[in-house]
Amino acid sequence: MAPKERTQTRKRPGGPAGAIKRRNCFFCKDKVKEIDYKNVNQLRRYISEKGKIRSRRISGACRRHQVQVAQAVKRAREMALLPYVAEGVEGSEREGRGRGRSREDR
């Protein structure tokens, strides 16, 4: 006996079965060929509050432009146009961890 093929589609809430809201790439809409690392205001949209590069699923960029965004963000960080870590995250995140002492206390 051969295994049965599944032809059933998953039902999604709020719409017909198989319907996915398609988010178009911002750069494809504007017909941008190359993403410039010096355009910091545009790159900030693709960085989280903690300073991490947002994923394609969240940013809505296509694969080609997401790779270019990641490369541009890394170049901008190297040139000190963008921070590696957001301000204030470093100290507040570490509070409450460890044995209650920081390196400065030792």
C-alpha positions in Angstrom: 0.0 0.0 0.0 1.3 3.4 -0.9 0.9 6.2 1.6 -2.0 8.6 1.0 -1.1 12.1 -0.2 -2.5 15.0 1.8 -4.5 17.4 -0.2 -6.1 19.2 2.7 -5.1 22.8 3.3 -4.8 24.3 6.7 -7.6 26.6 7.8 -6.4 30.0 8.9 -8.5 32.3 11.2 -10.0 35.4 9.6 -10.0 34.3 6.0 -10.4 31.5 3.4 -8.3 28.4 3.7 -4.8 29.0 2.4 -5.1 32.8 2.2 -2.0 34.5 3.5 -1.6 38.3 3.7 1.3 39.0 1.3 3.5 41.9 2.5 5.5 43.4 -0.4 9.1 44.4 -0.1 9.5 48.2 0.4 12.6 48.2 -1.8 11.0 46.3 -4.6 8.1 48.8 -4.6 10.5 51.7 -5.0 12.7 49.8 -7.5 15.8 50.1 -5.3 18.7 48.1 -6.7 21.3 48.7 -4.0 20.8 49.6 -0.3 23.3 52.3 0.9 24.9 51.8 4.3 25.1 55.6 4.7 21.3 56.0 4.7 21.0 55.4 8.5 17.3 56.6 8.8 16.2 53.9 6.4 18.3 51.2 8.0 16.8 52.0 11.5 13.5 50.5 10.4 15.2 47.1 10.1 16.8 47.2 13.6 15.0 46.2 16.8 15.0 48.3 20.0 17.9 46.1 21.3 19.9 46.7 18.2 19.3 43.3 16.5 18.6 43.1 12.7 14.9 42.2 12.2 14.1 39.0 10.3 12.5 38.9 6.9 9.3 37.6 8.4 9.0 40.8 10.5 10.6 43.4 8.2 8.7 42.3 5.1 11.8 42.5 2.8 12.4 40.0 0.1 15.3 37.6 0.3 17.6 39.7 -2.0 17.0 43.0 -0.2 17.1 41.4 3.3 20.6 40.2 2.5 21.5 43.7 1.4 20.0 45.3 4.5 22.0 43.0 6.8 25.2 43.8 4.9 24.4 47.5 5.0 23.7 47.4 8.8 26.9 45.6 9.4 28.9 48.1 7.4 27.1 51.0 9.1 27.9 49.5 12.5 31.6 49.2 11.5 31.7 52.8 10.4 30.0 53.8 13.8 26.9 55.1 12.0 24.7 52.6 13.9 25.2 51.2 17.4 25.9 47.5 17.9 23.7 47.6 21.1 21.0 50.0 22.1 21.8 52.4 24.9 20.6 51.4 28.3 19.9 47.8 27.4 23.3 46.5 28.6 23.0 47.5 32.3 19.3 46.9 32.8 19.4 43.4 31.3 22.2 42.2 33.5 20.6 43.4 36.8 19.3 40.5 38.9 21.6 37.9 37.3 24.6 36.3 38.8 25.5 36.2 42.4 24.6 39.8 43.1 28.1 41.3 42.4 29.3 43.0 39.3 32.9 43.1 38.0 33.3 46.6 39.5 32.5 45.3 43.0 35.2 42.7 43.0 
